[in-house]
Amino acid sequence: MTRDEFISELEFVFNVAGGSLTPETELGSLKAWDSMGMLSIITLMKQVGSSTKVDQLMEAKTIGDLVQLAGEKLD
């Protein structure tokens, strides 16, 4: 999965318009950044092969942080 595909998946998970998320987008500003959203992100991280832990996700503040956590697994 490429970085752009990963961000597109995040847009789907967070139910926002395509192209609306940037690395600077704060997770706290997204309505779907809740327990269900986090479960979806964990599933997405597993799909890309990342072994990201829940505590790492809890520390994430921006979309860029999520991309960085998946980073080495993205093409």
ROSE-4610 file (N, C-alpha, C; in Angstrom, 1 decimal, always signed):
// ROSE-4610
residu = [M/M/M/T/T/T/R/R/R/D/D/D/E/E/E/F/F/F/I/I/I/S/S/S/E/E/E/L/L/L/E/E/E/F/F/F/V/V/V/F/F/F/N/N/N/V/V/V/A/A/A/G/G/G/G/G/G/S/S/S/L/L/L/T/T/T/P/P/P/E/E/E/T/T/T/E/E/E/L/L/L/G/G/G/S/S/S/L/L/L/K/K/K/A/A/A/W/W/W/D/D/D/S/S/S/M/M/M/G/G/G/M/M/M/L/L/L/S/S/S/I/I/I/I/I/I/T/T/T/L/L/L/M/M/M/K/K/K/Q/Q/Q/V/V/V/G/G/G/S/S/S/S/S/S/T/T/T/K/K/K/V/V/V/D/D/D/Q/Q/Q/L/L/L/M/M/M/E/E/E/A/A/A/K/K/K/T/T/T/I/I/I/G/G/G/D/D/D/L/L/L/V/V/V/Q/Q/Q/L/L/L/A/A/A/G/G/G/E/E/E/K/K/K/L/L/L/D/D/D]
num = [1/1/1/2/2/2/3/3/3/4/4/4/5/5/5/6/6/6/7/7/7/8/8/8/9/9/9/10/10/10/11/11/11/12/12/12/13/13/13/14/14/14/15/15/15/16/16/16/17/17/17/18/18/18/19/19/19/20/20/20/21/21/21/22/22/22/23/23/23/24/24/24/25/25/25/26/26/26/27/27/27/28/28/28/29/29/29/30/30/30/31/31/31/32/32/32/33/33/33/34/34/34/35/35/35/36/36/36/37/37/37/38/38/38/39/39/39/40/40/40/41/41/41/42/42/42/43/43/43/44/44/44/45/45/45/46/46/46/47/47/47/48/48/48/49/49/49/50/50/50/51/51/51/52/52/52/53/53/53/54/54/54/55/55/55/56/56/56/57/57/57/58/58/58/59/59/59/60/60/60/61/61/61/62/62/62/63/63/63/64/64/64/65/65/65/66/66/66/67/67/67/68/68/68/69/69/69/70/70/70/71/71/71/72/72/72/73/73/73/74/74/74/75/75/75]
x = [+0.9/+0.0/+0.9/+0.5/+1.3/+0.8/+1.6/+1.3/-0.1/-0.3/-1.5/-2.7/-2.5/-3.6/-3.9/-2.9/-3.1/-3.9/-3.6/-4.4/-5.8/-6.0/-7.3/-8.1/-7.5/-8.1/-8.5/-7.6/-7.9/-9.1/-9.2/-10.4/-11.7/-11.6/-12.8/-13.1/-12.1/-12.3/-12.9/-12.4/-12.9/-14.1/-14.6/-15.8/-15.7/-14.6/-14.4/-14.2/-14.3/-14.2/-12.8/-12.7/-11.4/-10.5/-9.3/-8.4/-8.5/-9.3/-9.4/-8.4/-7.8/-6.8/-5.4/-4.7/-3.3/-2.5/-1.2/-0.4/-0.6/-1.0/-1.2/-2.6/-3.5/-4.8/-4.7/-5.3/-5.3/-6.4/-6.0/-6.9/-8.1/-7.8/-8.9/-10.0/-9.7/-10.7/-11.6/-11.4/-12.2/-13.2/-14.5/-15.5/-15.3/-14.8/-14.6/-13.4/-12.6/-11.4/-11.9/-12.5/-13.0/-12.6/-13.2/-12.8/-13.1/-14.2/-14.4/-13.4/-13.2/-12.2/-10.8/-10.5/-9.2/-9.1/-10.2/-10.2/-10.0/-10.6/-10.5/-9.0/-8.4/-7.0/-6.1/-6.4/-5.6/-5.7/-6.9/-7.1/-6.3/-6.4/-5.6/-4.1/-3.6/-2.2/-1.8/-2.7/-2.4/-2.4/-3.3/-3.3/-2.0/-1.4/-0.1/+1.0/+0.8/+1.9/+2.6/+2.0/+2.7/+2.3/+3.2/+3.0/+2.8/+2.1/+1.8/+1.0/+1.3/+0.7/-0.4/-1.4/-2.5/-1.9/-0.9/-0.4/+0.3/+0.9/+1.4/+0.3/-0.8/-1.9/-2.5/-2.5/-3.0/-2.2/-0.9/+0.0/+0.0/-0.6/-0.7/-1.6/-1.1/-1.9/-2.4/-1.7/-2.0/-2.1/-2.6/-2.6/-1.1/-0.3/+1.2/+1.7/+1.3/+1.8/+1.4/+0.1/-0.3/+0.4/+0.7/+1.5/+2.9/+3.5/+4.8/+4.8/+3.8/+3.7/+3.6/+3.0/+2.9/+4.0/+4.7/+5.8/+6.6/+7.3/+8.2/+7.5/+6.2/+5.5/+4.8/+4.8/+4.2/+5.2/+4.7/+5.5/+5.9]
y = [-1.2/+0.0/+1.2/+2.2/+3.4/+4.4/+5.4/+6.5/+7.1/+7.4/+8.0/+7.1/+5.8/+4.8/+4.7/+4.8/+4.7/+5.9/+7.1/+8.3/+8.2/+7.6/+7.4/+6.5/+5.4/+4.5/+5.2/+6.1/+6.9/+7.8/+8.4/+9.2/+8.4/+7.1/+6.3/+6.0/+5.6/+5.3/+6.4/+7.6/+8.8/+9.5/+8.8/+9.3/+10.8/+11.1/+12.5/+12.5/+13.6/+13.7/+13.4/+12.7/+12.4/+13.7/+13.6/+14.7/+15.7/+15.5/+16.5/+16.3/+15.1/+14.9/+15.3/+16.0/+16.3/+15.8/+15.7/+15.2/+16.1/+17.4/+18.3/+18.2/+17.4/+17.3/+16.7/+17.3/+16.9/+15.8/+14.7/+13.6/+14.0/+14.8/+15.3/+16.1/+16.6/+17.4/+16.5/+15.2/+14.3/+13.6/+13.6/+13.0/+11.6/+10.9/+9.4/+9.0/+9.9/+9.5/+9.2/+8.0/+7.4/+6.0/+5.2/+3.8/+3.0/+3.2/+2.5/+2.9/+4.2/+4.6/+4.0/+3.9/+3.4/+1.9/+1.2/-0.2/-0.4/+0.5/+0.5/+0.8/+1.7/+2.1/+0.9/+0.2/-1.0/-2.0/-2.2/-3.2/-2.7/-1.4/-0.9/-1.1/-0.8/-1.0/-2.5/-3.4/-4.8/-5.2/-4.5/-4.8/-4.4/-3.3/-2.8/-3.6/-4.4/-5.2/-4.5/-3.4/-2.7/-3.4/-3.4/-4.0/-2.8/-1.8/-0.6/-1.1/-0.6/-0.9/+0.1/-0.2/+0.7/+1.9/+1.8/+3.0/+3.9/+3.4/+4.3/+5.0/+4.4/+5.1/+6.2/+5.9/+6.8/+8.1/+7.9/+9.1/+9.9/+9.3/+10.0/+11.2/+12.3/+13.6/+14.0/+13.6/+14.0/+12.8/+13.1/+12.1/+11.8/+12.8/+12.5/+11.5/+11.6/+10.6/+9.2/+9.0/+7.7/+7.2/+8.1/+7.7/+7.3/+8.1/+7.7/+6.4/+6.0/+4.7/+3.6/+3.8/+2.8/+2.9/+4.0/+4.4/+3.4/+2.6/+1.6/+0.5/+0.3/-0.7/-0.2/+1.1/+1.7/+1.8/+1.5/+1.6/+3.0]
z = [+0.0/+0.0/+0.0/-0.8/-0.9/+0.2/+0.4/+1.4/+1.0/-0.2/-0.7/-0.5/-0.8/-0.5/+0.9/+1.8/+3.2/+3.7/+3.2/+3.5/+3.0/+1.8/+1.3/+2.2/+2.7/+3.7/+5.0/+5.4/+6.6/+6.4/+5.2/+4.9/+4.9/+4.5/+4.5/+6.0/+6.8/+8.2/+8.9/+8.7/+9.4/+8.7/+7.6/+6.9/+6.6/+5.9/+5.4/+3.9/+3.3/+1.8/+1.4/+0.2/-0.3/-0.6/-0.2/-0.4/+0.8/+1.8/+2.9/+4.0/+4.1/+5.2/+4.7/+5.6/+5.3/+6.5/+6.4/+7.5/+8.8/+8.6/+9.7/+10.4/+9.8/+10.3/+11.7/+12.7/+14.0/+14.2/+14.8/+15.0/+15.9/+16.9/+17.8/+17.1/+15.9/+15.1/+14.3/+14.3/+13.5/+14.4/+14.0/+14.8/+15.1/+14.1/+14.1/+14.9/+15.4/+16.2/+17.6/+17.7/+18.9/+19.0/+19.9/+20.1/+18.9/+18.2/+16.9/+15.8/+15.8/+14.8/+15.1/+16.3/+16.7/+16.3/+16.5/+16.1/+14.6/+13.9/+12.4/+12.0/+12.8/+12.5/+12.8/+13.9/+14.2/+13.1/+12.6/+11.5/+10.3/+10.0/+8.8/+9.0/+10.2/+10.4/+10.2/+10.6/+10.4/+8.9/+8.2/+6.7/+6.1/+6.5/+5.9/+6.5/+7.5/+8.1/+9.3/+9.8/+10.9/+12.2/+13.1/+14.5/+15.5/+15.1/+15.9/+17.1/+18.3/+19.5/+19.8/+20.6/+21.0/+21.7/+22.6/+23.2/+22.3/+21.2/+20.2/+19.4/+19.2/+18.6/+19.5/+20.8/+21.7/+21.8/+21.5/+21.5/+20.2/+19.1/+17.9/+18.0/+17.4/+17.4/+16.1/+15.0/+13.6/+12.7/+11.5/+10.4/+10.1/+10.1/+9.9/+10.9/+12.1/+13.1/+12.7/+12.2/+11.8/+10.6/+9.7/+8.5/+8.9/+9.9/+10.4/+11.1/+11.8/+12.5/+11.5/+10.4/+9.3/+8.3/+8.4/+7.4/+6.7/+7.5/+6.9/+6.1/+6.4/+5.7/+4.5/+4.2/+3.1/+1.9/+0.7/-0.5/-0.9]
